[in-house]
Amino acid sequence: MNIIIDTHIFLWLAAQPEKVGKKQMRYIEDLDNKIFLSSMSIAEIMIKKSIGNLNFNADILALLEEMGIEVLDFDAQSALMLGTLPMHHKDPFDRMIISQAITKGYKIITADSKFKMYNCKLL
């Protein structure tokens, strides 16, 4: 199964893995699943870090490699999907992750309840 983890899930895995639910952690640790972090999550982390809203000093790419998580690049199809998504969620980064999941048919791991308002599959 292909799974995109939301930005906060990645940050929790990096610094506070106990915050990730047991069921969600089983999906992440299952070697039959392919886990992705959206390139938009990396952009979100870098923007928040640069404006002082996030203290995160790890080498993201090295950390992802160590965790066995792949980067999912944001593509044109996902960008076009943004134009059709209802505005249930105002966060542009979350909207981009949702559009990627819908476009690619991937599932999402998140603790954000607003994702439930979209036609995406959550774990």
N, CA, C and O atoms as a GROMACS GRO file, in nm:
protein
  492
    1MET      N    1   0.085  -0.117   0.000
    1MET     CA    2   0.000   0.000   0.000
    1MET      C    3   0.090   0.124   0.000
    1MET      O    4   0.194   0.126   0.066
    2ASN      N    5   0.050   0.226  -0.074
    2ASN     CA    6   0.123   0.353  -0.078
    2ASN      C    7   0.057   0.451   0.017
    2ASN      O    8  -0.064   0.473   0.012
    3ILE      N    9   0.138   0.509   0.105
    3ILE     CA   10   0.086   0.595   0.211
    3ILE      C   11   0.166   0.725   0.216
    3ILE      O   12   0.289   0.724   0.216
    4ILE      N   13   0.094   0.836   0.221
    4ILE     CA   14   0.156   0.967   0.243
    4ILE      C   15   0.137   1.002   0.390
    4ILE      O   16   0.025   0.996   0.441
    5ILE      N   17   0.246   1.039   0.458
    5ILE     CA   18   0.231   1.087   0.595
    5ILE      C   19   0.223   1.239   0.593
    5ILE      O   20   0.296   1.306   0.520
    6ASP      N   21   0.135   1.292   0.674
    6ASP     CA   22   0.119   1.436   0.687
    6ASP      C   23   0.244   1.494   0.755
    6ASP      O   24   0.318   1.422   0.822
    7THR      N   25   0.266   1.622   0.738
    7THR     CA   26   0.385   1.688   0.789
    7THR      C   27   0.404   1.665   0.939
    7THR      O   28   0.514   1.632   0.983
    8HIS      N   29   0.299   1.682   1.017
    8HIS     CA   30   0.313   1.666   1.162
    8HIS      C   31   0.347   1.523   1.200
    8HIS      O   32   0.415   1.500   1.300
    9ILE      N   33   0.301   1.426   1.122
    9ILE     CA   34   0.335   1.286   1.149
    9ILE      C   35   0.486   1.266   1.131
    9ILE      O   36   0.550   1.200   1.212
   10PHE      N   37   0.541   1.323   1.026
   10PHE     CA   38   0.686   1.315   1.004
   10PHE      C   39   0.761   1.380   1.121
   10PHE      O   40   0.857   1.322   1.173
   11LEU      N   41   0.717   1.498   1.161
   11LEU     CA   42   0.785   1.567   1.272
   11LEU      C   43   0.774   1.487   1.401
   11LEU      O   44   0.869   1.481   1.479
   12TRP      N   45   0.659   1.425   1.424
   12TRP     CA   46   0.644   1.339   1.542
   12TRP      C   47   0.737   1.219   1.533
   12TRP      O   48   0.802   1.183   1.632
   13LEU      N   49   0.744   1.156   1.416
   13LEU     CA   50   0.833   1.041   1.400
   13LEU      C   51   0.978   1.079   1.429
   13LEU      O   52   1.054   1.000   1.486
   14ALA      N   53   1.015   1.201   1.390
   14ALA     CA   54   1.152   1.246   1.408
   14ALA      C   55   1.185   1.281   1.552
   14ALA      O   56   1.297   1.258   1.599
   15ALA      N   57   1.087   1.338   1.624
   15ALA     CA   58   1.119   1.391   1.758
   15ALA      C   59   1.034   1.334   1.871
   15ALA      O   60   1.080   1.327   1.985
   16GLN      N   61   0.912   1.292   1.841
   16GLN     CA   62   0.821   1.244   1.945
   16GLN      C   63   0.738   1.127   1.892
   16GLN      O   64   0.616   1.139   1.882
   17PRO      N   65   0.802   1.015   1.860
   17PRO     CA   66   0.728   0.904   1.798
   17PRO      C   67   0.613   0.850   1.882
   17PRO      O   68   0.521   0.788   1.829
   18GLU      N   69   0.617   0.874   2.013
   18GLU     CA   70   0.508   0.827   2.099
   18GLU      C   71   0.376   0.897   2.068
   18GLU      O   72   0.270   0.848   2.108
   19LYS      N   73   0.380   1.010   1.998
   19LYS     CA   74   0.258   1.082   1.962
   19LYS      C   75   0.182   1.016   1.846
   19LYS      O   76   0.063   1.039   1.828
   20VAL      N   77   0.253   0.934   1.769
   20VAL     CA   78   0.189   0.865   1.657
   20VAL      C   79   0.108   0.748   1.712
   20VAL      O   80   0.158   0.669   1.792
   21GLY      N   81  -0.017   0.738   1.670
   21GLY     CA   82  -0.105   0.631   1.718
   21GLY      C   83  -0.049   0.493   1.686
   21GLY      O   84   0.023   0.475   1.588
   22LYS      N   85  -0.083   0.397   1.770
   22LYS     CA   86  -0.032   0.259   1.753
   22LYS      C   87  -0.075   0.200   1.618
   22LYS      O   88   0.004   0.136   1.550
   23LYS      N   89  -0.201   0.221   1.582
   23LYS     CA   90  -0.251   0.169   1.454
   23LYS      C   91  -0.176   0.233   1.338
   23LYS      O   92  -0.135   0.164   1.244
   24GLN      N   93  -0.158   0.364   1.344
   24GLN     CA   94  -0.086   0.435   1.238
   24GLN      C   95   0.059   0.389   1.232
   24GLN      O   96   0.115   0.374   1.123
   25MET      N   97   0.121   0.366   1.348
   25MET     CA   98   0.260   0.322   1.352
   25MET      C   99   0.274   0.183   1.290
   25MET      O  100   0.375   0.154   1.226
   26ARG      N  101   0.174   0.098   1.308
   26ARG     CA  102   0.179  -0.035   1.245
   26ARG      C  103   0.184  -0.023   1.093
   26ARG      O  104   0.258  -0.096   1.026
   27TYR      N  105   0.104   0.069   1.037
   27TYR     CA  106   0.108   0.091   0.893
   27TYR      C  107   0.245   0.142   0.849
   27TYR      O  108   0.298   0.099   0.747
   28ILE      N  109   0.302   0.233   0.924
   28ILE     CA  110   0.432   0.292   0.890
   28ILE      C  111   0.542   0.187   0.898
   28ILE      O  112   0.632   0.185   0.814
   29GLU      N  113   0.536   0.101   0.998
   29GLU     CA  114   0.641   0.001   1.018
   29GLU      C  115   0.625  -0.123   0.930
   29GLU      O  116   0.719  -0.202   0.917
   30ASP      N  117   0.508  -0.141   0.870
   30ASP     CA  118   0.483  -0.258   0.784
   30ASP      C  119   0.568  -0.245   0.657
   30ASP      O  120   0.547  -0.154   0.576
   31LEU      N  121   0.661  -0.336   0.639
   31LEU     CA  122   0.754  -0.330   0.526
   31LEU      C  123   0.685  -0.352   0.392
   31LEU      O  124   0.745  -0.325   0.287
   32ASP      N  125   0.561  -0.400   0.392
   32ASP     CA  126   0.486  -0.415   0.268
   32ASP      C  127   0.430  -0.281   0.219
   32ASP      O  128   0.389  -0.269   0.104
   33ASN      N  129   0.429  -0.181   0.306
   33ASN     CA  130   0.380  -0.049   0.269
   33ASN      C  131   0.494   0.040   0.225
   33ASN      O  132   0.606   0.029   0.275
   34LYS      N  133   0.465   0.127   0.131
   34LYS     CA  134   0.562   0.227   0.085
   34LYS      C  135   0.518   0.361   0.144
   34LYS      O  136   0.408   0.408   0.117
   35ILE      N  137   0.606   0.421   0.224
   35ILE     CA  138   0.572   0.544   0.296
   35ILE      C  139   0.636   0.663   0.224
   35ILE      O  140   0.753   0.660   0.187
   36PHE      N  141   0.556   0.768   0.206
   36PHE     CA  142   0.601   0.888   0.137
   36PHE      C  143   0.581   1.012   0.224
   36PHE      O  144   0.488   1.019   0.304
   37LEU      N  145   0.669   1.109   0.207
   37LEU     CA  146   0.650   1.244   0.258
   37LEU      C  147   0.642   1.334   0.135
   37LEU      O  148   0.730   1.329   0.049
   38SER      N  149   0.539   1.414   0.126
   38SER     CA  150   0.524   1.505   0.013
   38SER      C  151   0.636   1.609   0.012
   38SER      O  152   0.679   1.656   0.118
   39SER      N  153   0.680   1.644  -0.106
   39SER     CA  154   0.778   1.753  -0.119
   39SER      C  155   0.717   1.883  -0.064
   39SER      O  156   0.790   1.973  -0.023
   40MET      N  157   0.584   1.891  -0.063
   40MET     CA  158   0.519   2.009  -0.007
   40MET      C  159   0.534   2.013   0.145
   40MET      O  160   0.536   2.122   0.203
   41SER      N  161   0.546   1.898   0.209
   41SER     CA  162   0.573   1.895   0.353
   41SER      C  163   0.712   1.950   0.382
   41SER      O  164   0.734   2.020   0.480
   42ILE      N  165   0.806   1.915   0.295
   42ILE     CA  166   0.943   1.968   0.312
   42ILE      C  167   0.940   2.120   0.296
   42ILE      O  168   1.004   2.192   0.373
   43ALA      N  169   0.866   2.168   0.197
   43ALA     CA  170   0.853   2.314   0.178
   43ALA      C  171   0.790   2.378   0.300
   43ALA      O  172   0.834   2.484   0.345
   44GLU      N  173   0.686   2.316   0.355
   44GLU     CA  174   0.619   2.369   0.474
   44GLU      C  175   0.716   2.378   0.592
   44GLU      O  176   0.720   2.479   0.661
   45ILE      N  177   0.794   2.274   0.613
   45ILE     CA  178   0.891   2.273   0.723
   45ILE      C  179   0.994   2.384   0.704
   45ILE      O  180   1.027   2.455   0.798
   46MET      N  181   1.044   2.398   0.583
   46MET     CA  182   1.148   2.499   0.556
   46MET      C  183   1.093   2.641   0.572
   46MET      O  184   1.162   2.728   0.625
   47ILE      N  185   0.970   2.663   0.527
   47ILE     CA  186   0.909   2.796   0.542
   47ILE      C  187   0.888   2.827   0.690
   47ILE      O  188   0.924   2.936   0.736
   48LYS      N  189   0.829   2.733   0.764
   48LYS     CA  190   0.805   2.757   0.906
   48LYS      C  191   0.935   2.775   0.983
   48LYS      O  192   0.942   2.856   1.076
   49LYS      N  193   1.038   2.701   0.945
   49LYS     CA  194   1.169   2.716   1.010
   49LYS      C  195   1.227   2.855   0.979
   49LYS      O  196   1.279   2.921   1.069
   50SER      N  197   1.219   2.898   0.855
   50SER     CA  198   1.280   3.026   0.814
   50SER      C  199   1.212   3.147   0.877
   50SER      O  200   1.275   3.251   0.894
   51ILE      N  201   1.082   3.134   0.912
   51ILE     CA  202   1.013   3.248   0.974
   51ILE      C  203   1.009   3.236   1.127
   51ILE      O  204   0.949   3.319   1.195
   52GLY      N  205   1.074   3.132   1.179
   52GLY     CA  206   1.085   3.118   1.323
   52GLY      C  207   0.968   3.048   1.390
   52GLY      O  208   0.957   3.053   1.513
   53ASN      N  209   0.881   2.983   1.314
   53ASN     CA  210   0.766   2.913   1.371
   53ASN      C  211   0.793   2.766   1.401
   53ASN      O  212   0.707   2.697   1.456
   54LEU      N  213   0.912   2.718   1.365
   54LEU     CA  214   0.945   2.577   1.387
   54LEU      C  215   1.094   2.566   1.413
   54LEU      O  216   1.175   2.620   1.339
   55ASN      N  217   1.128   2.494   1.518
   55ASN     CA  218   1.267   2.466   1.549
   55ASN      C  219   1.295   2.323   1.507
   55ASN      O  220   1.266   2.229   1.580
   56PHE      N  221   1.352   2.306   1.388
   56PHE     CA  222   1.382   2.173   1.334
   56PHE      C  223   1.514   2.183   1.260
   56PHE      O  224   1.523   2.244   1.154
   57ASN      N  225   1.617   2.122   1.316
   57ASN     CA  226   1.752   2.139   1.260
   57ASN      C  227   1.810   2.014   1.197
   57ASN      O  228   1.927   2.013   1.157
   58ALA      N  229   1.731   1.908   1.186
   58ALA     CA  230   1.781   1.784   1.128
   58ALA      C  231   1.793   1.797   0.976
   58ALA      O  232   1.726   1.878   0.914
   59ASP      N  233   1.880   1.716   0.919
   59ASP     CA  234   1.892   1.704   0.774
   59ASP      C  235   1.774   1.618   0.728
   59ASP      O  236   1.774   1.496   0.746
   60ILE      N  237   1.674   1.682   0.669
   60ILE     CA  238   1.549   1.613   0.636
   60ILE      C  239   1.573   1.495   0.542
   60ILE      O  240   1.520   1.386   0.566
   61LEU      N  241   1.651   1.515   0.437
   61LEU     CA  242   1.671   1.408   0.340
   61LEU      C  243   1.744   1.289   0.401
   61LEU      O  244   1.710   1.174   0.373
   62ALA      N  245   1.843   1.316   0.485
   62ALA     CA  246   1.915   1.207   0.553
   62ALA      C  247   1.821   1.134   0.649
   62ALA      O  248   1.825   1.012   0.660
   63LEU      N  249   1.738   1.210   0.718
   63LEU     CA  250   1.643   1.152   0.812
   63LEU      C  251   1.541   1.064   0.740
   63LEU      O  252   1.508   0.955   0.786
   64LEU      N  253   1.492   1.112   0.628
   64LEU     CA  254   1.397   1.034   0.549
   64LEU      C  255   1.460   0.903   0.502
   64LEU      O  256   1.398   0.797   0.507
   65GLU      N  257   1.584   0.911   0.456
   65GLU     CA  258   1.653   0.791   0.410
   65GLU      C  259   1.670   0.692   0.526
   65GLU      O  260   1.648   0.572   0.510
   66GLU      N  261   1.709   0.744   0.640
   66GLU     CA  262   1.725   0.660   0.760
   66GLU      C  263   1.594   0.593   0.799
   66GLU      O  264   1.593   0.478   0.844
   67MET      N  265   1.483   0.665   0.782
   67MET     CA  266   1.350   0.612   0.819
   67MET      C  267   1.289   0.524   0.710
   67MET      O  268   1.189   0.457   0.734
   68GLY      N  269   1.350   0.524   0.592
   68GLY     CA  270   1.294   0.447   0.481
   68GLY      C  271   1.172   0.511   0.418
   68GLY      O  272   1.086   0.443   0.363
   69ILE      N  273   1.166   0.643   0.427
   69ILE     CA  274   1.053   0.719   0.372
   69ILE      C  275   1.098   0.788   0.244
   69ILE      O  276   1.205   0.851   0.241
   70GLU      N  277   1.018   0.777   0.140
   70GLU     CA  278   1.051   0.839   0.011
   70GLU      C  279   0.983   0.975  -0.003
   70GLU      O  280   0.878   1.000   0.056
   71VAL      N  281   1.044   1.062  -0.081
   71VAL     CA  282   0.985   1.193  -0.111
   71VAL      C  283   0.892   1.177  -0.231
   71VAL      O  284   0.929   1.117  -0.332
   72LEU      N  285   0.772   1.231  -0.218
   72LEU     CA  286   0.676   1.231  -0.328
   72LEU      C  287   0.672   1.372  -0.386
   72LEU      O  288   0.624   1.465  -0.322
   73ASP      N  289   0.724   1.385  -0.508
   73ASP     CA  290   0.725   1.516  -0.572
   73ASP      C  291   0.584   1.561  -0.607
   73ASP      O  292   0.498   1.480  -0.641
   74PHE      N  293   0.562   1.690  -0.599
   74PHE     CA  294   0.433   1.748  -0.633
   74PHE      C  295   0.430   1.769  -0.784
   74PHE      O  296   0.515   1.839  -0.838
   75ASP      N  297   0.332   1.709  -0.851
   75ASP     CA  298   0.328   1.714  -0.997
   75ASP      C  299   0.212   1.800  -1.050
   75ASP      O  300   0.130   1.850  -0.973
   76ALA      N  301   0.209   1.815  -1.181
   76ALA     CA  302   0.108   1.901  -1.245
   76ALA      C  303  -0.034   1.848  -1.223
   76ALA      O  304  -0.126   1.927  -1.202
   77GLN      N  305  -0.053   1.716  -1.227
   77GLN     CA  306  -0.188   1.661  -1.205
   77GLN      C  307  -0.239   1.696  -1.066
   77GLN      O  308  -0.356   1.732  -1.048
   78SER      N  309  -0.150   1.687  -0.967
   78SER     CA  310  -0.190   1.722  -0.830
   78SER      C  311  -0.221   1.870  -0.820
   78SER      O  312  -0.313   1.910  -0.749
   79ALA      N  313  -0.144   1.953  -0.892
   79ALA     CA  314  -0.169   2.097  -0.892
   79ALA      C  315  -0.304   2.128  -0.953
   79ALA      O  316  -0.378   2.212  -0.902
   80LEU      N  317  -0.337   2.061  -1.062
   80LEU     CA  318  -0.467   2.084  -1.126
   80LEU      C  319  -0.582   2.040  -1.036
   80LEU      O  320  -0.688   2.103  -1.036
   81MET      N  321  -0.562   1.934  -0.960
   81MET     CA  322  -0.665   1.884  -0.868
   81MET      C  323  -0.702   1.990  -0.765
   81MET      O  324  -0.816   1.995  -0.719
   82LEU      N  325  -0.606   2.076  -0.728
   82LEU     CA  326  -0.632   2.180  -0.628
   82LEU      C  327  -0.749   2.269  -0.669
   82LEU      O  328  -0.823   2.318  -0.584
   83GLY      N  329  -0.766   2.290  -0.799
   83GLY     CA  330  -0.873   2.376  -0.849
   83GLY      C  331  -1.011   2.318  -0.830
   83GLY      O  332  -1.110   2.390  -0.841
   84THR      N  333  -1.020   2.189  -0.803
   84THR     CA  334  -1.151   2.124  -0.788
   84THR      C  335  -1.183   2.089  -0.644
   84THR      O  336  -1.296   2.049  -0.614
   85LEU      N  337  -1.086   2.102  -0.554
   85LEU     CA  338  -1.110   2.066  -0.414
   85LEU      C  339  -1.197   2.171  -0.345
   85LEU      O  340  -1.173   2.291  -0.360
   86PRO      N  341  -1.298   2.126  -0.271
   86PRO     CA  342  -1.376   2.224  -0.192
   86PRO      C  343  -1.286   2.286  -0.084
   86PRO      O  344  -1.184   2.228  -0.047
   87MET      N  345  -1.323   2.402  -0.036
   87MET     CA  346  -1.240   2.476   0.059
   87MET      C  347  -1.271   2.439   0.204
   87MET      O  348  -1.284   2.527   0.289
   88HIS      N  349  -1.282   2.310   0.232
   88HIS     CA  350  -1.303   2.267   0.370
   88HIS      C  351  -1.181   2.300   0.457
   88HIS      O  352  -1.194   2.333   0.575
   89HIS      N  353  -1.065   2.291   0.395
   89HIS     CA  354  -0.940   2.311   0.467
   89HIS      C  355  -0.868   2.430   0.403
   89HIS      O  356  -0.849   2.434   0.282
   90LYS      N  357  -0.830   2.525   0.485
   90LYS     CA  358  -0.767   2.647   0.432
   90LYS      C  359  -0.615   2.635   0.420
   90LYS      O  360  -0.553   2.714   0.348
   91ASP      N  361  -0.554   2.538   0.489
   91ASP     CA  362  -0.409   2.523   0.486
   91ASP      C  363  -0.365   2.474   0.348
   91ASP      O  364  -0.400   2.362   0.309
   92PRO      N  365  -0.288   2.556   0.274
   92PRO     CA  366  -0.250   2.516   0.138
   92PRO      C  367  -0.163   2.391   0.133
   92PRO      O  368  -0.173   2.313   0.038
   93PHE      N  369  -0.080   2.369   0.233
   93PHE     CA  370   0.006   2.251   0.232
   93PHE      C  371  -0.079   2.124   0.251
   93PHE      O  372  -0.055   2.024   0.185
   94ASP      N  373  -0.175   2.129   0.340
   94ASP     CA  374  -0.263   2.014   0.359
   94ASP      C  375  -0.346   1.988   0.234
   94ASP      O  376  -0.367   1.873   0.196
   95ARG      N  377  -0.392   2.093   0.171
   95ARG     CA  378  -0.468   2.078   0.046
   95ARG      C  379  -0.384   2.012  -0.062
   95ARG      O  380  -0.434   1.932  -0.140
   96MET      N  381  -0.255   2.046  -0.067
   96MET     CA  382  -0.167   1.986  -0.167
   96MET      C  383  -0.145   1.837  -0.138
   96MET      O  384  -0.142   1.755  -0.230
   97ILE      N  385  -0.130   1.802  -0.010
   97ILE     CA  386  -0.115   1.661   0.027
   97ILE      C  387  -0.242   1.583  -0.008
   97ILE      O  388  -0.236   1.472  -0.060
   98ILE      N  389  -0.357   1.642   0.020
   98ILE     CA  390  -0.484   1.579  -0.014
   98ILE      C  391  -0.495   1.559  -0.165
   98ILE      O  392  -0.536   1.452  -0.211
   99SER      N  393  -0.459   1.661  -0.242
   99SER     CA  394  -0.469   1.648  -0.388
   99SER      C  395  -0.374   1.541  -0.441
   99SER      O  396  -0.408   1.470  -0.535
  100GLN      N  397  -0.256   1.528  -0.381
  100GLN     CA  398  -0.165   1.422  -0.422
  100GLN      C  399  -0.225   1.284  -0.393
  100GLN      O  400  -0.220   1.195  -0.478
  101ALA      N  401  -0.281   1.268  -0.276
  101ALA     CA  402  -0.339   1.139  -0.238
  101ALA      C  403  -0.454   1.101  -0.331
  101ALA      O  404  -0.464   0.986  -0.374
  102ILE      N  405  -0.538   1.197  -0.362
  102ILE     CA  406  -0.652   1.169  -0.451
  102ILE      C  407  -0.602   1.136  -0.591
  102ILE      O  408  -0.646   1.039  -0.652
  103THR      N  409  -0.512   1.217  -0.642
  103THR     CA  410  -0.459   1.198  -0.778
  103THR      C  411  -0.388   1.064  -0.794
  103THR      O  412  -0.405   0.995  -0.894
  104LYS      N  413  -0.309   1.028  -0.695
  104LYS     CA  414  -0.228   0.906  -0.703
  104LYS      C  415  -0.302   0.782  -0.650
  104LYS      O  416  -0.260   0.669  -0.676
  105GLY      N  417  -0.411   0.804  -0.577
  105GLY     CA  418  -0.481   0.691  -0.517
  105GLY      C  419  -0.410   0.637  -0.394
  105GLY      O  420  -0.424   0.520  -0.360
  106TYR      N  421  -0.332   0.723  -0.326
  106TYR     CA  422  -0.259   0.683  -0.206
  106TYR      C  423  -0.345   0.712  -0.082
  106TYR      O  424  -0.440   0.791  -0.088
  107LYS      N  425  -0.311   0.647   0.026
  107LYS     CA  426  -0.378   0.672   0.154
  107LYS      C  427  -0.296   0.773   0.233
  107LYS      O  428  -0.179   0.795   0.204
  108ILE      N  429  -0.358   0.835   0.333
  108ILE     CA  430  -0.292   0.937   0.415
  108ILE      C  431  -0.297   0.899   0.562
  108ILE      O  432  -0.397   0.848   0.612
  109ILE      N  433  -0.186   0.924   0.630
  109ILE     CA  434  -0.183   0.915   0.776
  109ILE      C  435  -0.172   1.057   0.828
  109ILE      O  436  -0.076   1.128   0.798
  110THR      N  437  -0.272   1.097   0.906
  110THR     CA  438  -0.277   1.231   0.964
  110THR      C  439  -0.358   1.227   1.093
  110THR      O  440  -0.437   1.135   1.115
  111ALA      N  441  -0.338   1.326   1.176
  111ALA     CA  442  -0.423   1.344   1.294
  111ALA      C  443  -0.519   1.460   1.273
  111ALA      O  444  -0.595   1.496   1.363
  112ASP      N  445  -0.517   1.519   1.155
  112ASP     CA  446  -0.599   1.634   1.121
  112ASP      C  447  -0.739   1.589   1.079
  112ASP      O  448  -0.755   1.528   0.973
  113SER      N  449  -0.839   1.617   1.160
  113SER     CA  450  -0.975   1.571   1.133
  113SER      C  451  -1.037   1.635   1.009
  113SER      O  452  -1.133   1.581   0.953
  114LYS      N  453  -0.985   1.748   0.964
  114LYS     CA  454  -1.041   1.814   0.845
  114LYS      C  455  -1.021   1.731   0.718
  114LYS      O  456  -1.094   1.748   0.620
  115PHE      N  457  -0.923   1.642   0.719
  115PHE     CA  458  -0.898   1.558   0.602
  115PHE      C  459  -1.018   1.467   0.573
  115PHE      O  460  -1.038   1.426   0.459
  116LYS      N  461  -1.098   1.437   0.676
  116LYS     CA  462  -1.213   1.349   0.661
  116LYS      C  463  -1.319   1.410   0.569
  116LYS      O  464  -1.404   1.337   0.516
  117MET      N  465  -1.315   1.540   0.549
  117MET     CA  466  -1.415   1.608   0.466
  117MET      C  467  -1.387   1.591   0.316
  117MET      O  468  -1.466   1.635   0.233
  118TYR      N  469  -1.275   1.528   0.282
  118TYR     CA  470  -1.235   1.511   0.143
  118TYR      C  471  -1.248   1.365   0.099
  118TYR      O  472  -1.257   1.274   0.181
  119ASN      N  473  -1.250   1.346  -0.029
  119ASN     CA  474  -1.262   1.213  -0.087
  119ASN      C  475  -1.124   1.147  -0.096
  119ASN      O  476  -1.080   1.105  -0.203
  120CYS      N  477  -1.057   1.140   0.019
  120CYS     CA  478  -0.927   1.072   0.023
  120CYS      C  479  -0.935   0.964   0.129
  120CYS      O  480  -1.015   0.972   0.222
  121LYS      N  481  -0.853   0.863   0.114
  121LYS     CA  482  -0.857   0.750   0.207
  121LYS      C  483  -0.758   0.773   0.320
  121LYS      O  484  -0.640   0.796   0.297
  122LEU      N  485  -0.809   0.766   0.443
  122LEU     CA  486  -0.727   0.790   0.562
  122LEU      C  487  -0.704   0.660   0.638
  122LEU      O  488  -0.787   0.569   0.636
  123LEU      N  489  -0.590   0.654   0.704
  123LEU     CA  490  -0.558   0.537   0.788
  123LEU      C  491  -0.550   0.581   0.934
  123LEU      O  492  -0.524   0.499   1.022
   0.00000   0.00000   0.00000
